[in-house]
Amino acid sequence: MIVLSIFSLFIIILLLFVVLFIFLMYLLVQRQRESYFEKVRDRYLQNYSQLWYDYLFNNALFSIVLVPRGRAQVEAIERIFSSYLKNIRNEQVELKIKQFSNQYLKAFYEKDLSSRRWSIRMNALYRIADLQIDQLLTKCQEFEKNNITDEEHFQLLKIYSLFQPDLFMEKIKNSNVNYAESEYRRLFVLLDDNVFIQFFHDFNSLPANMQFAVIDTAAVKRKMEYLEELKKLLDHDTTEINIRALKGFYEIGIIDEMDPFIPFVTSEMWEARLMVAKIFRHVPLTYTYSYLEQLLQDENWWVRSQAAKTIVEDRQGIAKLQQFIESSNDQYAIEMAQEIAARKEGK
C-alpha cells in the first residue's frame, strides 16, 4: 500500500487549484469575448439598420460605413439580410444583397469553409446559398473533394441548383447519398421549370425517393407543362407512382380531359378510387356524376364519403344526393348520402 506524504498531497491539491483557476480564467475570457462580440454586433445593428433600409428600399447611395469590419459586423449584416429575404420578395433588393455579399462577404465565408468546426462550415454553406454568393462556386467544388458529411453534401447540391443547374443535375444523378423525399423536394422546388422537367425525362432511372419527390414537387409548382408528364405516370407499373400522380392532378386542380381517370374508378386500390373522387371536384358534376354515383356505393368508407362530399360541392349536389337516396338499394351508400347532405344543409 502506497501512503502519500503530506507534502505530496499538498502538491496535488495545489495543482488542482491551478487547473481550476486556469479553467475559470478561460471561461471568464471567453465570456468577455462573447460580450464584446455582442456589443459590436448590436452597435452595428443600432447604427446602420436604417442606412441599410434606405439603401435597399429607397435607392439611397451606398455608404462605405456599411462594409463590415470583423466577424461581429458580418453577423449583424446576416441578421439584416435574413430578415428581408425571409419576409420580402423584391428582385431589386435581392440583387443588391447579392452584389454586396459577393464583394464584401465572400472572403469571410471562403475562410469559414476551411474551418475545422463543422458548424462553422455549415453556416458558411447556408450563407453562400441564401446570399447568392456565386463567386464561391469554384471554392465549393474544391471543398466537395474533402471528406465532407452528408449534410454538407446536401447543402452543396442546393448551391449547385441555384448557381449551375447543369452541374446540379450531374451531381444528383451520380450521388452515392440517398436522401429522404422531403430533402429532395427542398432541392427541386428551387429549380427553374426547364431544368426540373428533365427529371421526368429520366424518371425510370431515378431511385424511388427521388421519383416521389419529383411528382410531389410538380404538384407544388402547379404548372400546366407538368400535366402531360403526370398523365404518362398514370400508366406506370408501380401503384404508388399512380397514386402520387393522381394526387398531383388533384393538387394542381386542372383537369383538361376525363379519359385518363376513368379506369381508376374501378381500380383495385382503394387509395386510387379515393383520389379520383377528389379529382372529380375539379370537373363539372354533369360529366362526373355517373362515376361518383358508382364510387358512392364503394365498399370502402373513405371512398364513399369523398364521393358524397364531391357531389354535394356542386350547386345541384344536394338534389342529386336526394335523388340517389330515393332510388338506391345500398343502405351504406344511402346513409353516407344522408349524412353528407344533412351536414351541408346544416351549414
Residue frames relative to the residue before (quaternion, step in Angstrom):
aa qw qx qy qz dx dy dz
M 1.0000 0.0000 0.0000 0.0000 0.00 0.00 0.00
I 0.2973 -0.7669 0.5482 0.1514 3.53 -0.86 1.04
V 0.1551 -0.7896 0.5904 0.0624 3.55 -0.75 1.05
L 0.3299 -0.7553 0.5365 0.1811 3.57 -0.69 1.14
S 0.4196 -0.6881 0.5317 0.2604 3.55 -0.98 0.81
I 0.6467 -0.5173 0.3858 0.4067 3.54 -1.20 0.40
F 0.6386 0.5331 -0.3288 0.4470 3.58 1.02 -0.77
S 0.6555 0.5081 -0.3089 0.4655 3.60 0.95 -0.90
L 0.6440 0.5171 -0.3143 0.4681 3.56 0.98 -0.84
F 0.6318 0.5312 -0.3244 0.4620 3.56 1.02 -0.80
I 0.6478 0.5231 -0.3135 0.4565 3.58 0.97 -0.88
I 0.6510 0.5157 -0.3148 0.4595 3.59 0.95 -0.88
I 0.6609 0.5022 -0.3066 0.4658 3.57 0.91 -0.92
L 0.6428 0.5284 -0.3161 0.4558 3.55 1.02 -0.84
L 0.6490 0.5143 -0.3118 0.4659 3.58 0.98 -0.84
L 0.6360 0.5256 -0.3263 0.4614 3.57 1.01 -0.79
F 0.6480 0.5080 -0.3140 0.4727 3.56 1.02 -0.80
V 0.6328 0.5270 -0.3298 0.4616 3.57 1.01 -0.79
V 0.6545 0.5046 -0.3082 0.4712 3.58 0.93 -0.94
L 0.6552 0.5081 -0.3086 0.4661 3.58 0.95 -0.88
F 0.6445 0.5208 -0.3200 0.4592 3.58 0.99 -0.84
I 0.6514 0.5097 -0.3142 0.4661 3.58 0.95 -0.89
F 0.6492 0.5185 -0.3161 0.4579 3.57 0.97 -0.87
L 0.6630 0.4978 -0.3055 0.4683 3.59 0.94 -0.87
M 0.6380 0.5177 -0.3254 0.4680 3.57 1.02 -0.78
Y 0.6250 0.5363 -0.3326 0.4595 3.59 1.04 -0.79
L 0.6619 0.4986 -0.3052 0.4693 3.57 0.93 -0.91
L 0.6459 0.5254 -0.3181 0.4535 3.56 1.00 -0.82
V 0.6608 0.4972 -0.3045 0.4728 3.58 0.93 -0.88
Q 0.6456 0.5216 -0.3186 0.4578 3.56 0.97 -0.86
R 0.6618 0.5018 -0.3096 0.4629 3.55 0.96 -0.88
Q 0.6431 0.5150 -0.3249 0.4644 3.59 1.01 -0.75
R 0.6372 0.5208 -0.3222 0.4679 3.56 1.04 -0.79
E 0.6545 0.5043 -0.3093 0.4707 3.57 0.98 -0.86
S 0.6464 0.5216 -0.3163 0.4584 3.55 0.99 -0.85
Y 0.6551 0.5001 -0.3078 0.4754 3.58 0.97 -0.84
F 0.6206 0.5475 -0.3275 0.4559 3.57 1.03 -0.88
E 0.6833 0.4927 -0.2832 0.4585 3.57 0.88 -0.98
K 0.6400 0.5269 -0.3278 0.4531 3.59 1.02 -0.78
V 0.6582 0.4996 -0.3087 0.4711 3.58 0.95 -0.90
R 0.6510 0.5195 -0.3076 0.4600 3.58 0.97 -0.90
D 0.7074 0.4651 -0.2660 0.4610 3.58 0.81 -1.04
R 0.6166 0.5388 -0.3468 0.4575 3.59 1.09 -0.68
Y 0.6323 0.5192 -0.3288 0.4717 3.58 1.04 -0.80
L 0.6527 0.5159 -0.3171 0.4552 3.58 0.92 -0.90
Q 0.6748 0.5025 -0.2928 0.4543 3.56 0.95 -0.89
N 0.7377 0.4525 -0.2345 0.4427 3.56 0.90 -0.94
Y 0.8384 0.2792 -0.0852 0.4604 3.57 0.93 -0.88
S 0.4075 0.7217 -0.4797 0.2880 3.63 1.19 0.02
Q 0.6667 0.4929 -0.3012 0.4710 3.56 0.96 -0.85
L 0.6221 0.5309 -0.3416 0.4631 3.60 1.03 -0.74
W 0.6385 0.5179 -0.3243 0.4679 3.58 1.01 -0.79
Y 0.6467 0.5174 -0.3238 0.4575 3.58 0.94 -0.86
D 0.6632 0.5037 -0.3064 0.4611 3.57 0.91 -0.90
Y 0.6687 0.4972 -0.3039 0.4618 3.59 0.95 -0.84
L 0.7277 0.4530 -0.2533 0.4484 3.57 0.84 -0.97
F 0.8231 0.2849 -0.1089 0.4790 3.58 0.86 -0.95
N 0.7686 0.3519 -0.1885 0.4998 3.60 1.08 -0.62
N 0.4684 -0.7184 0.4099 0.3107 3.58 1.30 0.32
A 0.2649 0.7522 -0.5509 0.2460 3.58 1.03 0.74
L 0.5974 -0.5709 0.4202 0.3750 3.56 -1.21 0.49
F 0.5135 -0.6424 0.4752 0.3128 3.54 -1.10 0.73
S 0.2067 -0.7787 0.5833 0.1028 3.57 -0.94 0.92
I 0.5118 -0.6720 0.4482 0.2927 3.56 -0.92 0.91
V 0.5611 0.6134 -0.3956 0.3904 3.61 1.17 -0.40
L 0.5927 0.5855 -0.3624 0.4178 3.58 1.23 -0.33
V 0.5390 0.6244 -0.4064 0.3930 3.59 1.20 -0.39
P 0.4285 -0.7401 0.4521 0.2535 3.64 -0.67 1.03
R 0.1387 -0.7492 0.6432 0.0762 3.50 -1.17 0.78
G 0.8205 0.0909 -0.1092 0.5537 3.54 0.11 1.31
R 0.6930 -0.5284 0.3308 0.3621 3.49 -1.33 0.48
A 0.6175 0.5635 -0.3531 0.4201 3.59 1.00 -0.73
Q 0.6823 0.4684 -0.2866 0.4827 3.57 0.95 -0.84
V 0.5768 0.5593 -0.3728 0.4643 3.58 1.16 -0.54
E 0.6595 0.4962 -0.3127 0.4701 3.58 0.94 -0.85
A 0.6149 0.5362 -0.3505 0.4600 3.59 1.03 -0.69
I 0.6630 0.4953 -0.2994 0.4748 3.58 0.94 -0.88
E 0.5944 0.5623 -0.3547 0.4523 3.58 1.06 -0.73
R 0.6659 0.5065 -0.3016 0.4573 3.57 0.92 -0.89
I 0.6502 0.5103 -0.3177 0.4647 3.57 0.95 -0.84
F 0.6916 0.4832 -0.2790 0.4588 3.57 0.80 -1.01
S 0.6575 0.5216 -0.3181 0.4409 3.60 0.90 -0.93
S 0.6327 0.5426 -0.3294 0.4436 3.56 0.99 -0.81
Y 0.6990 0.4589 -0.2738 0.4752 3.58 0.90 -0.91
L 0.6792 0.5074 -0.3023 0.4357 3.59 0.89 -0.89
K 0.6693 0.4997 -0.2983 0.4619 3.59 1.07 -0.68
N 0.8020 0.3554 -0.1393 0.4594 3.56 0.95 -0.86
I 0.7829 0.2783 -0.1362 0.5395 3.60 1.19 -0.41
R 0.1929 -0.7548 0.6165 0.1142 3.56 -1.01 0.88
N 0.2609 0.7464 -0.5590 0.2497 3.54 -0.32 1.30
E 0.3772 -0.7694 0.4671 0.2181 3.57 -0.35 1.23
Q 0.6429 0.5274 -0.3316 0.4456 3.59 0.97 -0.77
V 0.6490 0.5036 -0.3064 0.4809 3.58 1.01 -0.85
E 0.6537 0.5168 -0.3114 0.4568 3.58 0.93 -0.90
L 0.6451 0.5184 -0.3208 0.4606 3.58 1.02 -0.77
K 0.6509 0.5097 -0.3194 0.4632 3.60 0.95 -0.84
I 0.6447 0.5122 -0.3157 0.4716 3.57 1.00 -0.84
K 0.6451 0.5200 -0.3164 0.4619 3.57 0.98 -0.84
Q 0.6765 0.4960 -0.2985 0.4552 3.59 0.85 -0.93
F 0.6572 0.5027 -0.3113 0.4674 3.57 0.92 -0.87
S 0.6720 0.5146 -0.2981 0.4414 3.58 0.88 -0.97
N 0.6650 0.5011 -0.3077 0.4604 3.57 0.97 -0.82
Q 0.7152 0.4536 -0.2601 0.4638 3.56 1.06 -0.69
Y 0.8398 0.2543 -0.0861 0.4719 3.58 0.81 -1.02
L 0.7329 0.4038 -0.2438 0.4902 3.62 1.14 -0.39
K 0.4618 0.7224 -0.4247 0.2906 3.56 1.23 -0.41
A 0.6788 0.5158 -0.3042 0.4250 3.59 0.81 -0.99
F 0.6294 0.5430 -0.3397 0.4399 3.59 1.01 -0.77
Y 0.7286 0.4292 -0.2501 0.4716 3.60 0.83 -1.01
E 0.5766 0.5644 -0.3781 0.4539 3.58 1.14 -0.52
K 0.6527 0.4961 -0.3031 0.4859 3.57 1.02 -0.80
D 0.6509 0.5379 -0.3186 0.4307 3.59 0.98 -0.84
L 0.6045 0.5727 -0.3610 0.4198 3.59 1.08 -0.60
S 0.6822 0.4625 -0.2797 0.4924 3.59 1.23 -0.40
S 0.4341 0.7193 -0.4500 0.3026 3.57 1.26 0.02
R 0.4894 -0.6456 0.4993 0.3072 3.55 -1.20 0.53
R 0.6463 0.5284 -0.3139 0.4523 3.58 1.20 -0.50
W 0.4854 -0.6933 0.4656 0.2586 3.53 -0.78 1.15
S 0.6578 0.5348 -0.3247 0.4194 3.60 0.88 -0.90
I 0.6531 0.5046 -0.3153 0.4685 3.58 1.02 -0.78
R 0.6465 0.5106 -0.3225 0.4661 3.59 0.98 -0.81
M 0.6631 0.5079 -0.3076 0.4558 3.58 0.94 -0.87
N 0.6302 0.5268 -0.3351 0.4615 3.59 1.00 -0.81
A 0.6366 0.5249 -0.3294 0.4590 3.58 1.00 -0.81
L 0.6597 0.5052 -0.3100 0.4620 3.60 0.94 -0.86
Y 0.6279 0.5262 -0.3305 0.4687 3.58 1.03 -0.78
R 0.6991 0.4776 -0.2781 0.4536 3.57 0.87 -0.95
I 0.5984 0.5601 -0.3612 0.4447 3.58 1.04 -0.69
A 0.6827 0.4660 -0.2789 0.4888 3.57 0.99 -0.84
D 0.7036 0.4903 -0.2827 0.4297 3.59 0.73 -1.05
L 0.7643 0.3630 -0.1834 0.5004 3.57 0.98 -0.89
Q 0.4286 -0.7480 0.4266 0.2734 3.59 1.33 0.23
I 0.2551 0.7741 -0.5378 0.2153 3.60 0.88 0.92
D 0.0657 -0.8604 0.5052 0.0090 3.55 0.43 1.24
Q 0.5562 0.6081 -0.3983 0.4026 3.61 1.21 -0.27
L 0.6563 0.4820 -0.3155 0.4872 3.59 1.26 -0.14
L 0.3285 0.7680 -0.4953 0.2387 3.59 1.23 0.24
T 0.6632 0.4966 -0.3073 0.4681 3.59 0.88 -0.91
K 0.6381 0.5210 -0.3207 0.4674 3.58 1.00 -0.81
C 0.6363 0.5262 -0.3249 0.4612 3.57 1.05 -0.75
Q 0.6412 0.5166 -0.3232 0.4665 3.57 1.00 -0.75
E 0.6361 0.5009 -0.3189 0.4927 3.56 1.08 -0.71
F 0.6291 0.5464 -0.3220 0.4495 3.56 1.02 -0.83
E 0.6212 0.5755 -0.3342 0.4137 3.59 1.04 -0.77
K 0.6142 0.5729 -0.3422 0.4212 3.59 1.15 -0.54
N 0.5703 0.5866 -0.3827 0.4293 3.58 1.26 -0.27
N 0.5944 -0.5406 0.4427 0.3980 3.55 -1.29 0.05
I 0.0540 0.8506 -0.5160 0.0851 3.58 0.38 1.28
T 0.5407 -0.6193 0.4685 0.3235 3.56 -1.28 0.41
D 0.6719 -0.4817 0.3689 0.4248 3.58 -1.30 0.23
E 0.6315 0.5410 -0.3293 0.4473 3.58 1.06 -0.76
E 0.6555 0.4934 -0.3071 0.4822 3.56 0.99 -0.80
H 0.6319 0.5327 -0.3262 0.4587 3.57 1.01 -0.80
F 0.6386 0.5264 -0.3230 0.4592 3.58 0.99 -0.84
Q 0.6777 0.4881 -0.2982 0.4621 3.57 0.91 -0.89
L 0.6010 0.5401 -0.3525 0.4720 3.58 1.13 -0.60
L 0.6259 0.5297 -0.3375 0.4623 3.58 1.00 -0.78
K 0.6263 0.5299 -0.3305 0.4667 3.57 1.03 -0.78
I 0.6461 0.5148 -0.3128 0.4688 3.59 0.98 -0.86
Y 0.6579 0.5002 -0.3122 0.4685 3.59 0.92 -0.88
S 0.6393 0.5361 -0.3366 0.4366 3.60 0.97 -0.80
L 0.6831 0.4835 -0.2779 0.4715 3.58 1.12 -0.68
F 0.8024 0.3491 -0.1425 0.4626 3.56 0.86 -1.01
Q 0.8107 0.0315 0.0214 0.5842 3.60 1.04 -0.72
P 0.2149 -0.8416 0.4819 0.1154 3.61 0.29 1.26
D 0.6203 0.5441 -0.3573 0.4376 3.62 0.99 -0.71
L 0.6480 0.4996 -0.3065 0.4864 3.55 1.01 -0.81
F 0.6152 0.5505 -0.3364 0.4531 3.56 1.05 -0.78
M 0.6619 0.5082 -0.3106 0.4552 3.59 0.87 -0.93
E 0.6518 0.5131 -0.3075 0.4661 3.55 0.98 -0.83
K 0.6900 0.4957 -0.2825 0.4453 3.57 0.88 -0.96
I 0.7165 0.4710 -0.2840 0.4291 3.57 0.78 -0.95
K 0.6478 0.5098 -0.3269 0.4622 3.59 1.09 -0.61
N 0.7500 0.3666 -0.1994 0.5132 3.56 1.12 -0.62
S 0.4100 0.7317 -0.4586 0.2936 3.57 1.26 0.20
N 0.3881 -0.7148 0.5394 0.2178 3.55 -1.11 0.76
V 0.6203 0.5356 -0.3286 0.4694 3.56 1.31 -0.16
N 0.1893 -0.7747 0.5960 0.0943 3.56 -0.87 0.99
Y 0.1707 -0.8272 0.5311 0.0674 3.57 -0.26 1.27
A 0.6009 -0.5387 0.4471 0.3856 3.54 -1.33 0.21
E 0.6786 -0.4924 0.3542 0.4143 3.56 -1.26 0.43
S 0.6609 0.5305 -0.3175 0.4254 3.57 0.87 -0.94
E 0.6583 0.5029 -0.3129 0.4645 3.59 1.04 -0.73
Y 0.6278 0.5141 -0.3359 0.4783 3.57 1.03 -0.75
R 0.6387 0.5261 -0.3364 0.4496 3.60 0.96 -0.80
R 0.6252 0.5418 -0.3362 0.4500 3.59 1.01 -0.76
L 0.6664 0.4740 -0.2966 0.4933 3.57 1.11 -0.62
F 0.7094 0.4996 -0.2772 0.4127 3.58 0.79 -1.03
V 0.6373 0.5625 -0.3421 0.4005 3.56 0.99 -0.77
L 0.6322 0.5450 -0.3250 0.4447 3.60 1.22 -0.39
L 0.5998 0.6262 -0.3448 0.3594 3.57 1.21 -0.51
D 0.5205 -0.5825 0.5167 0.3503 3.53 -1.23 0.54
D 0.6406 -0.5716 0.3540 0.3709 3.57 -1.12 0.65
N 0.6725 0.5079 -0.3074 0.4420 3.59 0.95 -0.82
V 0.6407 0.4743 -0.3180 0.5132 3.59 1.25 -0.37
F 0.6704 0.5263 -0.3050 0.4249 3.57 0.84 -0.97
I 0.6505 0.5497 -0.3293 0.4078 3.59 0.93 -0.85
Q 0.5283 0.6341 -0.4069 0.3914 3.60 1.22 -0.33
F 0.5840 0.5815 -0.3771 0.4226 3.58 1.14 -0.52
F 0.6155 0.5265 -0.3510 0.4698 3.60 1.11 -0.57
H 0.6370 0.5401 -0.3280 0.4415 3.58 1.03 -0.74
D 0.7569 0.3124 -0.1692 0.5485 3.59 1.13 -0.69
F 0.2130 0.8592 -0.4567 0.0887 3.55 1.32 0.29
N 0.7241 0.4758 -0.2704 0.4198 3.60 0.72 -1.00
S 0.6599 0.4944 -0.3123 0.4717 3.59 1.21 -0.32
L 0.5717 0.6064 -0.3740 0.4069 3.59 1.28 -0.09
P 0.5306 -0.5931 0.4809 0.3680 3.61 -1.17 0.46
A 0.6953 -0.5201 0.3044 0.3918 3.56 -1.20 0.61
N 0.6509 0.5265 -0.3260 0.4392 3.62 0.87 -0.91
M 0.6715 0.4856 -0.2943 0.4760 3.55 1.02 -0.80
Q 0.6098 0.5491 -0.3463 0.4547 3.60 1.04 -0.74
F 0.6734 0.4903 -0.2991 0.4656 3.57 0.86 -0.96
A 0.6531 0.5177 -0.3123 0.4561 3.58 0.98 -0.83
V 0.6086 0.5508 -0.3488 0.4523 3.60 1.06 -0.73
I 0.6757 0.4885 -0.2964 0.4658 3.59 0.86 -0.96
D 0.6882 0.4872 -0.2912 0.4519 3.58 0.84 -0.97
T 0.6418 0.5163 -0.3266 0.4635 3.59 1.04 -0.71
A 0.6099 0.5415 -0.3459 0.4638 3.57 1.05 -0.74
A 0.6434 0.5192 -0.3192 0.4633 3.57 1.03 -0.78
V 0.6589 0.5041 -0.3046 0.4680 3.57 1.01 -0.81
K 0.6704 0.5082 -0.2998 0.4500 3.58 0.96 -0.84
R 0.1435 -0.8531 0.4905 0.1050 3.59 1.21 -0.62
K 0.3631 0.7226 -0.5004 0.3091 3.55 0.81 1.03
M 0.5785 -0.6231 0.4100 0.3301 3.57 -1.02 0.83
E 0.6452 0.5647 -0.3337 0.3917 3.59 0.99 -0.79
Y 0.6434 0.5298 -0.3320 0.4417 3.59 1.21 -0.30
L 0.4893 0.6888 -0.4280 0.3207 3.60 1.23 -0.30
E 0.6742 0.4915 -0.3045 0.4594 3.60 0.86 -0.90
E 0.6387 0.5219 -0.3265 0.4617 3.57 1.04 -0.74
L 0.6593 0.4959 -0.3075 0.4742 3.58 1.01 -0.79
K 0.6012 0.5634 -0.3607 0.4371 3.60 1.06 -0.66
K 0.6311 0.5396 -0.3310 0.4484 3.56 1.01 -0.81
L 0.6781 0.5079 -0.2885 0.4461 3.57 1.05 -0.75
L 0.5139 0.6322 -0.4242 0.3954 3.59 1.23 -0.20
D 0.7035 0.4252 -0.2504 0.5114 3.58 1.24 -0.44
H 0.3810 0.7478 -0.4704 0.2726 3.58 1.27 0.15
D 0.5616 -0.6345 0.4261 0.3170 3.57 -1.16 0.66
T 0.6749 0.4862 -0.2893 0.4737 3.60 1.18 -0.50
T 0.4475 -0.7268 0.4536 0.2566 3.57 -0.65 1.12
E 0.6257 0.5420 -0.3446 0.4427 3.58 1.03 -0.74
I 0.6135 0.5326 -0.3396 0.4739 3.59 1.09 -0.69
N 0.6296 0.5367 -0.3327 0.4526 3.60 0.95 -0.85
I 0.6933 0.4823 -0.2780 0.4576 3.56 0.83 -1.03
R 0.6432 0.5133 -0.3223 0.4678 3.60 0.98 -0.80
A 0.6425 0.5159 -0.3245 0.4645 3.58 1.00 -0.81
L 0.6311 0.5199 -0.3286 0.4727 3.59 1.00 -0.80
K 0.6446 0.5124 -0.3165 0.4708 3.55 0.97 -0.86
G 0.6145 0.5572 -0.3390 0.4439 3.56 1.07 -0.74
F 0.6466 0.5090 -0.3147 0.4730 3.57 0.97 -0.84
Y 0.6445 0.5220 -0.3255 0.4542 3.55 0.97 -0.85
E 0.6771 0.4945 -0.2968 0.4570 3.60 0.91 -0.92
I 0.6589 0.4931 -0.3129 0.4741 3.60 0.96 -0.81
G 0.2643 -0.8327 0.4547 0.1735 3.56 1.10 -0.71
I 0.6219 0.4984 -0.3549 0.4889 3.59 1.19 0.45
I 0.0038 0.7913 -0.6094 0.0496 3.59 -0.60 1.18
D 0.1178 -0.8409 0.5268 0.0394 3.59 -0.37 1.22
E 0.7848 0.0526 -0.0829 0.6119 3.58 1.31 -0.03
M 0.4708 -0.7149 0.4620 0.2321 3.54 -1.15 0.73
D 0.5631 0.6834 -0.3778 0.2704 3.57 0.99 -0.86
P 0.6739 0.5096 -0.3426 0.4108 3.67 0.78 -0.80
F 0.7191 0.4733 -0.2515 0.4424 3.60 1.14 -0.54
I 0.5101 0.6863 -0.4078 0.3201 3.58 1.18 -0.47
P 0.6561 0.5218 -0.3491 0.4188 3.68 0.80 -0.80
F 0.6527 0.5366 -0.3236 0.4258 3.60 1.09 -0.58
V 0.4823 0.6504 -0.4433 0.3845 3.60 1.26 -0.17
T 0.7707 0.2767 -0.1458 0.5551 3.58 1.10 -0.70
S 0.2687 0.7917 -0.5067 0.2105 3.59 1.18 0.46
E 0.5196 -0.6239 0.4838 0.3267 3.56 -1.18 0.55
M 0.6559 0.4906 -0.3061 0.4853 3.59 1.21 -0.40
W 0.3794 -0.7385 0.5034 0.2393 3.59 -0.56 1.09
E 0.5889 0.5771 -0.3713 0.4270 3.61 1.12 -0.59
A 0.6447 0.5064 -0.3161 0.4775 3.58 1.07 -0.75
R 0.6467 0.5051 -0.3238 0.4709 3.60 0.96 -0.81
L 0.6233 0.5390 -0.3313 0.4596 3.57 1.08 -0.76
M 0.6784 0.4947 -0.2983 0.4539 3.58 0.88 -0.91
V 0.6191 0.5264 -0.3462 0.4687 3.60 1.05 -0.70
A 0.6301 0.5260 -0.3327 0.4642 3.58 0.99 -0.79
K 0.6519 0.4927 -0.3119 0.4847 3.58 1.09 -0.67
I 0.6459 0.5465 -0.3134 0.4312 3.56 0.93 -0.96
F 0.6502 0.5481 -0.3209 0.4170 3.60 0.98 -0.82
R 0.4773 0.6403 -0.4510 0.3985 3.61 1.25 -0.02
H 0.6959 0.4716 -0.2603 0.4749 3.57 1.19 -0.58
V 0.6703 0.4294 -0.2848 0.5341 3.58 1.30 0.19
P 0.5625 -0.6069 0.4258 0.3660 3.64 -0.93 0.77
L 0.5812 -0.6294 0.4038 0.3209 3.55 -1.01 0.89
T 0.5335 0.6409 -0.3954 0.3850 3.58 1.17 -0.54
Y 0.7413 0.4059 -0.2127 0.4903 3.58 1.04 -0.82
T 0.7720 0.4021 -0.1874 0.4552 3.58 1.09 -0.57
Y 0.4837 0.7213 -0.4351 0.2375 3.61 1.14 -0.43
S 0.6466 0.5318 -0.3446 0.4246 3.60 0.86 -0.82
Y 0.6705 0.4717 -0.2938 0.4915 3.59 1.08 -0.69
L 0.6539 0.5042 -0.3152 0.4678 3.57 1.00 -0.78
E 0.5954 0.5535 -0.3566 0.4604 3.58 1.11 -0.64
Q 0.6415 0.5113 -0.3049 0.4838 3.54 1.07 -0.80
L 0.6827 0.4757 -0.2834 0.4768 3.57 0.96 -0.84
L 0.5819 0.5831 -0.3634 0.4351 3.57 1.18 -0.53
Q 0.7168 0.3965 -0.2255 0.5274 3.56 1.24 -0.49
D 0.3209 0.7739 -0.4846 0.2516 3.55 1.29 0.40
E 0.5684 -0.6141 0.4347 0.3328 3.56 -1.19 0.56
N 0.6726 0.4874 -0.2864 0.4775 3.57 1.20 -0.49
W 0.4995 -0.6859 0.4430 0.2895 3.59 -0.81 1.02
W 0.6591 0.5243 -0.3196 0.4342 3.60 0.91 -0.88
V 0.6458 0.5125 -0.3168 0.4689 3.58 1.02 -0.79
R 0.6454 0.5174 -0.3202 0.4618 3.58 0.92 -0.89
S 0.6610 0.5207 -0.3027 0.4475 3.54 0.92 -0.97
Q 0.6853 0.4831 -0.2914 0.4605 3.60 0.87 -0.93
A 0.6202 0.5421 -0.3448 0.4502 3.58 1.01 -0.76
A 0.6623 0.4970 -0.2985 0.4746 3.58 0.96 -0.89
K 0.6515 0.5146 -0.3156 0.4595 3.59 0.97 -0.85
T 0.6496 0.5102 -0.3200 0.4641 3.59 1.00 -0.79
I 0.6416 0.5234 -0.3239 0.4578 3.58 0.95 -0.84
V 0.7204 0.4813 -0.2680 0.4214 3.57 0.76 -1.06
E 0.5609 0.6054 -0.3913 0.4071 3.61 1.21 -0.31
D 0.6104 0.5494 -0.3484 0.4518 3.61 1.20 -0.47
R 0.6271 -0.5560 0.3859 0.3856 3.58 -1.15 0.55
Q 0.7346 0.3679 -0.2121 0.5291 3.56 1.11 -0.70
G 0.3447 0.8061 -0.4393 0.1961 3.56 1.33 0.11
I 0.6790 0.4858 -0.3045 0.4585 3.59 0.83 -0.96
A 0.6383 0.5181 -0.3288 0.4649 3.57 0.98 -0.79
K 0.6431 0.5215 -0.3204 0.4602 3.59 1.00 -0.79
L 0.6560 0.5008 -0.3112 0.4712 3.57 0.99 -0.82
Q 0.6320 0.5276 -0.3352 0.4582 3.59 1.01 -0.74
Q 0.6343 0.5157 -0.3222 0.4774 3.56 1.02 -0.79
F 0.6471 0.5187 -0.3181 0.4594 3.56 1.00 -0.84
I 0.6395 0.5381 -0.3229 0.4442 3.59 0.94 -0.91
E 0.6996 0.4847 -0.2672 0.4520 3.58 0.96 -0.88
S 0.7741 0.3809 -0.1900 0.4686 3.58 1.07 -0.68
S 0.6373 0.5719 -0.3326 0.3951 3.61 1.16 -0.45
N 0.3022 -0.7317 0.5820 0.1862 3.54 -1.29 0.50
D 0.5438 0.6112 -0.3912 0.4216 3.59 1.34 0.01
Q 0.3302 -0.7961 0.4735 0.1814 3.57 -0.22 1.29
Y 0.6367 0.5268 -0.3311 0.4556 3.59 1.00 -0.80
A 0.6647 0.4973 -0.2949 0.4732 3.57 0.98 -0.88
I 0.6316 0.5363 -0.3264 0.4550 3.57 1.02 -0.81
E 0.6646 0.5051 -0.3045 0.4588 3.57 0.90 -0.92
M 0.6434 0.5095 -0.3247 0.4701 3.58 1.01 -0.77
A 0.6553 0.5095 -0.3131 0.4614 3.59 0.92 -0.89
Q 0.6508 0.5160 -0.3149 0.4593 3.59 0.99 -0.83
E 0.6573 0.5228 -0.3074 0.4473 3.57 0.94 -0.89
I 0.7039 0.4598 -0.2748 0.4666 3.58 0.82 -0.98
A 0.6395 0.5185 -0.3275 0.4636 3.61 1.00 -0.79
A 0.6601 0.5012 -0.3107 0.4653 3.59 0.93 -0.90
R 0.6413 0.5252 -0.3240 0.4560 3.59 0.99 -0.80
K 0.6546 0.5097 -0.3027 0.4690 3.57 1.00 -0.84
E 0.6740 0.4853 -0.2927 0.4739 3.58 0.92 -0.89
G 0.6154 0.5624 -0.3348 0.4391 3.57 1.14 -0.68
K 0.6332 0.5283 -0.3198 0.4666 3.54 1.10 -0.71
